[in-house]
Amino acid sequence: MDTFRANRSLLNPKFEGYKLEPIHQEQAVSRFKLSRKPTQATASGKAPLTFQEMRSRISHNHLSVDSDSGRAIYVDEEFNVCLIGIPMPGGVTGPSFQIVYQMATPMDTSSAQAIQREYPSAVFLSSTTVVVTDGNGLLYILPIRDNEVSEPIGIFTVPTGGAVDAPFRLHNLYRSSPITAILLLSSRHYGSEDRKSNTNSSGATNYSPEFDIWAVKINILSLRPGSEPRELEVLWHRRGQDVPILTDFVEQVNSFLILGGSTYPDPNAKPPTKPYEPTSDEIAPIPRANENLDAAHANPNESDSNKPPKPHPYSWTQTSDSVTVAFPLPSNTPKNKIKVLFTVQTLTLHVDTYPLESSDSPPVPIPHHSAKALWDSVNTTSCFWTWDREAEHAYGLLTLHMEKKNEGTRWMQVFAAAASSLAGDEENPEVPETVDPSELWHIRESLEKYTAALKSGGDTSGLGLGRGVPSLIEGEVDEEADAVVGRKVWATWVDINGQTPIWTRESSTQREKDEWEDEPFTLLSTPMPGSVSSLADLQLILKQDVDGTVFSLVPSNAAPEFSWQHTSTYCALAFVLASKQDTRFTYHVPKRGVLAFEGGSQRDRGANVYIYRPAKSAKDKWAKQSVLQVDNGSGGALLGVGYVKVQGGTEGEMVVVCLTEGELVLISDI
């Protein structure tokens, strides 16, 4: 199971922002007119696209690149496979364009079946061979011949096994041997119910679609010229509720990594049987000798199931520079019996209390903490405590005032152990923050009403720690949470044989409990196509509050296991990305920066790329950013992006290639 835990030492709460580092537009950006526009039409019009399909098409990258050879592929409006040779930016010659092959134009021949076409997609099998899909169910393998049109050396279909053979997309290609290639494809699952109308009166679909993932094998020695389509050999099959966002093959673990808006379990595997858990109403106590269960239930003090919920042991609130914690104590507790010691990272609190006047009152939760780790550091010279007896009440308040050492850092809990504690852990309970500081003192009244309710059996609903819920639930304004940025994503690992690798699961106990319970995360950025040349380049940038945390796949202690580790941070990245209204692609180039590309839907002003550089150290207060204009209003919407080595350039010289509706844009000096 993939877990993504941020390393707090790599977070910088004192980060202030990004400073503009100008890049000369004329020197960095080159534009070239396209003689053939990329294709954008897929919808058949017989049925509306689902939300998942629409989102997938918006984020579809129409450009496929071979980074080492400096070549790129796209499919134009007439289904011509167009090859681009990327030259040195600012050189004498511009990019070269060549038609490799013209695929047959897909046609809708059935009025009864509403099958949605896909966008054409392509990958490089080698620097001289490409694999292209037409988006209508055919896959072509095309050799590249200089200055002449090629003939396919293989035409294939995928036996999806559903009600119809659905169009598919090509996501990834892995050469498992010199003579074998494994392709990763996706297609929408069309079951028998899809033969019927699946739209309501408003024209929207009324069911949740499913999407298949196919791993197919191609024997390179079997490739030969010919026009008869052949069926691809299916190695394994998975199914989920969304189209994959990123796929890659990791040779070190011999497995595919699939990121998407859902998990992708084996549709033929039986889900694990969960043990039945009876509800509280279904649990019947077993009577013991001479025990009267009716009498016990008649007295709520003798039945734990009828007791009101116990209040939290303390209440707390925070500001940008301080944390205040209130503990209820019996009002007859002498001040000299309270011992409090603050250190930079811990709190020691011991209370020697006297019994309450009423001997039949329930015991009070007396705090006892010995060098207990706090959530974050405090300034001990500015920490103090107060004791308010409130003699007219049964309970007084012991209030701790702590000044944060890292001003601006938001504490998730008072104590570090509470963040990782399990439900029902009485020693380290998870206590929600009290939103309104004026309600901090309700912890005392809550405990008094709880004591009275135990005696009378009264209802304690509505009591507790102030309102007892975080600000998000209460509808308070939270700018960071209101900023919709990133996508909720799950990671699925599938080995080359179609099985779930053992090392991805935490333990056999967890597998028996629930194999399908994986933790989602919010994805901000994926590696730019063409930028991953080794395992070190396979990085994900995830949302951590307002930051972007970089996670790398590194070997764990027990080989061949791997785990995701937080290796660096783009401070405030989630915050700055949330301000972008027209972002179509967000990619990063390892160690160089994060690039947020606008889609260019607002043609009157064109489209920009915003470049955010990594900070030089984890404690820097500032980092650099740059802005370049990809489209000046004449090229049209951005359709594809890639990262390639330029032809004729010096060793390691790379450029960003941008494909718009009418132009090819090359960006250097990133």
N, C-alpha and C positions, 0 to 999 in steps of 0.2 A: 504494500500500500504506500502510495506517495504521500509524504508529509513535508510541508514547507514551513519551517520554523525560523523566524527572523532572529538574527544575532543582534542583541541590543547594542553591543559595542560598535556595530557598523551603522547605527542610526545616529543622526545628528540633529537633535532638537533645536540647536542654535543656528541652523541654516537659515539664511535670510533671503536668498533669491538668486536669479540668473542675471548676469550682466551681458549686454550685447557685444559680440565680437564680430565686427563687419567682415563680410567676404565680398570681394569685388564681383558683382553680377556678370560683367562682361567677360571676365577671365574664367569664371567657374562654370558658366552655363552656356551650352551650345544647342541650337535648335535646327532641325532639318525637317522639311516637309515630307509627308508620307504620300506616295502615289496611290496607295491602297489603304483604305480605312479598315480598322479592325471590326470584326463582326460583334454585334451586341444583341441580336434578336434570338430569343430562345422560346418565349412563351407561345404555346399553340393557340391560345385564345379560347379553347374549349372548356377549360376549367381554371379558376383562379389559382395563383401560386399560394402555397402556405407561407406562414411567417418565416419558418426555417429556410425554405427555398428562396424567398425574397432576400433575406439577410445574406444567404450564401452567395447569391448573384451580385449583390452590391459589393461584397468584399472579394469577389473573384479576381485573381491576378491573371490577366490575359497574356502576360509575357512570360516565356520560359527561357532561362539562360543557362549556358554552359560557361561557368566562370573561367575555367582554364583556357579554353580556346577563344574566348572573346566573341562568342556568337549568341544570338537570341532568335527565338521563333515566336511568331504569332499567326493567327488565322484571320484572313480578311473577310469582307462582306460576301464575297463570291466563293468562300470556302477554299481559297488558295492558301497553301502552307507557305508562309513568307519567311525567308531566312535573312537575318541582318548580321553583317560583320561590323563590329564596333571598332572605330579607328581611334587614334590618339586625339584627345580633345585639342582643338586649336591647330590641328595639323593641316596639311595641304589638301588632303582628300577627305571627303565626308564618308559616312557609313555606306556600305554596299548592301544592295537589296537584290534578292533572287527568289523566284518562285520555284519551290522544290517540287510541289505536286498540287493538282487541283482535285479535291475530294468531290464526290457527288453531293449535290445540294439536297439536304433532307426535305422530304415532302410528307404532308399529312394525308394519309389515304383512308383513314378510318374515321367515320363520324361518330361512332359509338364509344370508342375508347379514348378517354381524355388522358393522354400521356404527355407529360411535359418534357421537352427537349432540354438538354444541358448545354452549357457553353463548351465549345471545343477546348481541349486541353492538350498539353504536350510536355514531354521530358526528353532529354538527350540520353540515348542508349550509349553512345560514344560521341567523340568529336565529329564523326562522319556519319552518324546514324541517329534518326529521331523517331520517337513513338508518338503518334498523334491520334486523338479521338475526335470524331465528328460531332459528338454531342447527341447522336441519334442511335447509338448502339453499335457502331463499327470502330475498330481500332486498326490503324495502319502503321506499318514499320517501313520507314522510307530511308534509303541511302541518300547521302548528299553528294551530288556530282557538280563540279564546277561549271557554272554558266549553262546548265542544261536541266531540263525537267526530268525527274526521276520516275521510276516505276516501282510500286510497292513490292517488297519481298515477303510480305505477309499481311493478310487481312483477317481479322479475328472478331468473333463475337463472344459474349459472356453468357453462359447458361445460368441465368439468375434463379430459375426454378420457381418463380412466382406465377401469377395469373398471366403475366406478359413478360417479355424480355425488355426490361427498362433501359433507357439510355443511362450512360454512366460517365463519371469523371475520372481522370487519371491524377493521382495525388503523388505517388512516389515510385521510384525504380531503384532496385538494389541488385547488383551483379554478385550473386552468391558464388559463382565460378566463372571461368572464362567462357563457358558455353551455356550458362543458365542465367536468366534474369527473372526476378520476381517483381511483379507490379502490384501496387495497392490501388484499388478502385473503389468508388462509392456510387451507389444508385439508390433512388427512392424505391421503397418496397411497395409493390402494387399487389395486394391480396385480392381475393374474390370479391370483397366488399367494394373495391375500387371500380368495379365494372358498373356499379350503380352511381346515381348522382349523389355527390357528397357535398352539396352546397345548400345553404339555407336561403330564406327569402331575401336576405341582404346580399347574397352572392358570396358569403364567406364559407370556408370549409367548416364542417361540424364534427371533425374527428382529429385525433392527434396522429400525424404521419410518422412513419418509421423509415430508417435509412440503413441500407446494407453496406457492409465493408467486405470487399472480396480481395483475397490474395491469390493471384494467378501466376502460373509459371510459363515461361517461353523458352523453348530449346532453340538456341541460336543456330545450331547446326541444321535444324529443320527448315530454316527460312529459305524460301525460294520464290521466284517470280510466279505470279498467278493471280487470277481474279476471283477465285472461289473462296469465300470466307470459311474459316475453320473455327471451331470452338476452342477457347482457351481452357487449359487444365486448372481447375479450382483447387487450391491447396487448403484453404480454410475460409470460414465465413463468420462474421460477427454482425450484430444488429443493435442500433441505438435510436435515439429520438432527435438527432441533429446531424448535420453535415460536418465532417471533421474540419478543424481550423488549421492544424499542423500535423504532419506525419513525417517520421524519420526512422531510419534503421540504425540501431546502435550495435556495431559489430562486437564491442567488448562484452555484451550480454546476449548477443545473437537474437535480438528481439526488436519488434517495431514499437515505437512510441506513437500513440494516437491521442491528440488533444481535441476535445470537442465539447459541445454543450450538453453532453450526457456521457454515461459510461457505455461501453460496447461489449456486453456479455455474449457468450455463445448462445444463440437462440435454440440450439438443440440440447443444451445442458439443463438438467433439472435444478431449479433453485434449491438451496439447502432448506431442510425442514426446520423451522423454528420451534423451539419448545413452547408449548401453550402456557401463557401467563394469565391466570385467573384474575379477575377484577376483585376489588375489595368486597363487593357485594356477594361474590361467589365463594369467598373464603369462609368456611365454617369451622369454628374451634372444636377440638376434640376434648370432651369432658373427662376430667380426672376423677378419682375416687372422692366422694363426698363434696364435689364441686357443684354449685348451683349457678349455671350459666345465665339463667333468666335474671337472677338477682344482680349478677355482675353487669348485665346490660342495662338494668334499671338505674344503676348509679354510674353516671358518666366518668366519675373519678376512678372507677375500677376498670374501665375499658379504654385501652390506648387508642382504639380506632375511633372513639367518640370524642377524644380530646381535641380542643381547638388547636390550630397551627401555632407553633411556638415562634415568637418574634426573633429577629436576628440578634446576635449577641452585641452588636454595636451599630451605630449609624455614622455615615461619613459623607463628606462633600469636598469639592476642590475648586480652586481657582487656577489661573495660569501660573501662580507662584507659591501656592500653599495648599495644604491638606489639613482638614479638620475632622477629628474622630471623636465621637461621643459614646461613652460606656455608661449604662445605667447601673448604679450600685445602691444597696440599701442606704437610706438616708442617715442611719445611725453609725455609719462607718467613720471613724476618726481620721483626720487628715494624716496623722503620723503613721497610720497603717498602710498608706499608699506609697509604693516605691516605683518611681519611673526613671528609666535611664535611656537616653537617646545616644546612638552612635550614627555614623554616616550611613550605614547600610541596615542596621537592626534596631529593634525596640525591645526593651525589657520592661515588663509591667507585672508587679506582684501586689496583691491586695489581701490583707488580713482583715476579714470582716466579722461583725458580730451578728448573731441571729436576729431576725425580725421579732417585733413584739408578739405577733400572733404565731404561736408555735405550729399551727396547722397549715401555714402558708407553704407553698412549694418552694424548693430551693431556688435561689437567685443565680443566674449564670455569672459567676465571678470570673473575671478575666485573669489569666495566668500565662504570661508569655515570657520566655527566657531567650534573649538574643534572637528573636524571630526576625527573619529577613523581610525587609520592606520591599515594595514594588520597585522603588528607585531610591536614589540617594537623597539625603536631606542635609541642610546646614545646621549642625548641632548647636551652634551659638545662638541661633534664632528660634529654637524650639522651646516650648514651655507647656505647662499643663495647669488647669484650674479645677477646683472641686466645689460644686454648688450643691449644698445639702438639700435645700428646699424642704424645710422641716415639716411643712404641712402636707407633703407627699410621702408616700412610702419609699420612694426612690429618689436619689439625687443623680447628678450628672458629673462624671469625670470626663473632662474635655481636653484632648491633646491637640496642640497647634504646632504643625510642622511646616517649615519652609523648604520648598523644593530646591535642590541643588542645581538641577537642570530646568531652569525656568522655561515654561511653554510645553514641557513634556506632559502628556495626558496619562494619568495613572488609570489602569484598568481595574485594579483592586488595591486595597491598602497593603496586604501582605502578598509576597511573591508566591507562596504556596497555594493561595486561594485560586490562582489562575489555572493551575493544572489539577485541582482537586476534582474528584468525582462527586456525582450527586449523592447526597446523604452523608458526606464526610463531615461529621460534627466537629472534628478537630481543626479543619481548615475550610469553613463554609465560604461559599461565594456570596458576598454581600453586595447587592446593587447600590450604586451611588444615589444618594438623595439629591434630586435636581434642585429643589428650592432650599437654600440654606436656612430659611426661616422655619422649615419643618424638621430640621435636624433634631430638635429637642423632643419631637413626638415619640422618640424611642422610649422615654420614661413613661408617658401616658400609655403607650402601647403595652408595656410590661405590666403596668397596674391593671389595665383592662383584661390582659391575658390571665393574671392571677385571679381576678374576679370571675372571669368566665370559667375557669377550672372549678371554682366552687359552685357556681350557679348553673353551669352548662349553657350559658348564653352564647349567642352568635358573635364571633369575632371577625366576621368578614368586613373588609374595608380598613382594618387596622394594620399595623406593621410599621415598617420603616418609612415614615412620611407617606408618600404615594407609592414607594417601594418599587418603582420601575424606572428604567433609563429614560433619558430625555427623548429618544427616538419614539418610544411608545406613547409618550405623552404629547407628541406633536410639537415639541419645542423646535426652534430653529436650529439646525445643525448644518452649516454650510458645507462641510466636508462630506456628510452623508447624503446631502441633497444633490451633490454633483455626480451625475451619472457618467461614469467613465470605466472603461474596461469591460470584459465579458466574463461571466461565471462559467468556469471550465472544469472538466474532469480529465484526469490522465488515465489512459488505459494502456497496459503493456501486454503484448501478444508475442510469444516467441515464434520462431520461424516455422514451427510445426503447428501453430494455432492454439497452443496451450497458454495458460496464465503462468508466468514464471513464479516459482516458489519464493524467490527472494523479494518479490514485491509485496508479500503479505507479512504482516507484523508477527503473527504467531498462529499456531494451529488452533488455539482457543478462539482467536478472533475470526478465523475462517469458519469454524463451526458455528459461531454466533451469527454471523451475517456476512456472506461473501460479497454482497452487493453494496455494502455500506462504505463508500469511498468519500473522502472529503473534497469538496469543490474548492476552488480558489479563483480569485479575480485576476485575469490575465490582462496586462497592459500592452505588452510588446512581445513579438517573436523575432527570431533572427531573419534578416533580410535574405531572400532567395539568392544563392550564390555566395553567401558570406561564411557558410559552415564548411570548413575544410578538415576539421578534426573534432574530437570529442570536447575539447576545451572551448570550442566555439558554440556548442549546443547549450545556449543559455536562455532562460525565461525571465522576463521582468514582471513581477507580480505587484499588486497593490497592497501597500501596508500603510493604513491611514492615508496621509497625503503624499507618502513617498512611493518610489518604485524600487523594490528590492530585487537584486539580480541573483538568481539561483543557478548554480552550475551542477552538472551531474558528475560526481566524483566517486572514486572507489571507497567503499566502507572498510571496516576492519576485517570483515570476513569475506574474502574474495570467493566467487566473482560478484558479490553483491555490490550494488551502487546505490547512492542516495543523493537527494538534492540538498545542497548546502548553500547558505546565504554567503556570497563572496564579496559583494559590493552593493552600493546604494546610489540611486539617482534621487537625491533629496528633492522633495516637493514635486516630483514628476506627475503624480496623479492629479495634483492641484492644477498644474499648468495645462495638462492635457484636457482637463474638464472645461477649460475656457474655450476650447476649439469647437466650433459648431459644424464644420464641414469636413471632418477628418475621415478619409477613406482607408488609408493604410497607416499603420504604426509599426515600424520595423526598427531594429537596432543592429548596428555593426559592432561586433565585440571590440571593446576598448576604445572605440572611436566616438560613439554617441548614439542617441535615439533620434530617429527621423520620423516626424509626424507629417504625412502628406495630405493636403486638402484635395478633395475630389474635383473641385472646379465646377460645381453645379451652378454657381453664381457667375455666369459668363462675363458680366460687365467688369469684374475685377480680377478675373483669372484665378490661379491657385498657387499657393506657396508651400514650401517645405520648411518646417521648423526643426532646427537641429539643436539638441541639448547634449552638451558635453559632460562626461563624468568629472566629478571633483578630483583634484590632485591627491587629496587625503580625506579621511573620514571625518575630520574635524574642521574642514574649510567652511567658512560662512557663505562663500559665493562660488558659483560655477559659471561657465560661459555658455551662451546660446547664440545661434546665427539664424538668419532668415534669408531664403532665396526664392525667387519667383520661378516656378516650374512652367506655368502657362501665363502668358501675358494677355489672355482674353481671346486669342485667335486660334489656339490649338484645340480647345474643347476639353471635355472631362478627362481626368486621369484614369487610365484603364489598367496599367501594369507597371511593375517596378522590379528591377533586378540589379545585381552587383557583379561586375565582370572585370576581368583583366583585359586591358586594351591591347589591340593588335599593333605591333611595332613600337610599343612603349618599353620603358625600362622594366627590369624585373620587379614584380610585385606592384606595379602601378595599376590602380583600380579606379573605376568610375561607376557612378550610379546611372542606370539606364531607365528612363521614364517613357512609357508609351501613352500618348494621348490620342484623342479621336483623329487628329490631323497632323500630329508632329511626333518626331522622336527627339527627346531631350536628354542630353548627356550632362552630368554634373560631376565635376572633379573638385579636388581640394576640400573634401569633407573631413 
